[in-house]
Amino acid sequence: MPPNPSFHRTLRKKPRKAGEFRRSPLGVMSKLPTDRQVLRCIFEMYESSYPGRTSAESKGENDPYLPIDITEVAKRLDCKPELLFGRLYYYLDARHRYKQDNDAIVSLFQLNLQGKRHCVHFPFLASILAGHEEEHKRNSWSLAVSIVALVLSVGAILAQVLTA
């Protein structure tokens, strides 16, 4: 029985085309980006666009919501746009949405806002990102101190064994 030619085609590595996503050898998508990576990517891509359009006489628009291109952000993060949309809309927005004293709801992500599609509340995003960055820095310091303590402990054990 001759081997299945389509099987051998799947084993050959092909260069990735625009819009294609990296997959592991088993066909599973690569590691998903963290909340911090998603927020940082959006922040870096759209930081220069905030506070909106400017003219010579005035400052930028006082609109905290910026439209984002989900597909472009997904390409930078190397993930599917549908997964990124779900992460923003169903998880991050639901996690960070809050109600003000006057019953106004502040959302991180809006589907359609005043004719603009896929908008993020940029100042809110920046403050959430700052919290994630602070937490990451704190965790990194804790990890570094733990590694130093481990190295010192192993060194002390080796010193005791060698001197005994």
Secondary structure, DSSP 8 states (H G I E B T S, - for coil): ----HHHHHHHS-----TT---B-TTS-B-----HHHHHHHHHHHHGGGTT----SSS------EEE--HHHHHHHHTS-HHHHHHIIIIIIHHHH-EE-TTS-EE-SEEEEETTEEEEEEHHHHHHHHHHHHHHHHHHHHHHHHHHHHHHHHHHHHHHHHHH-
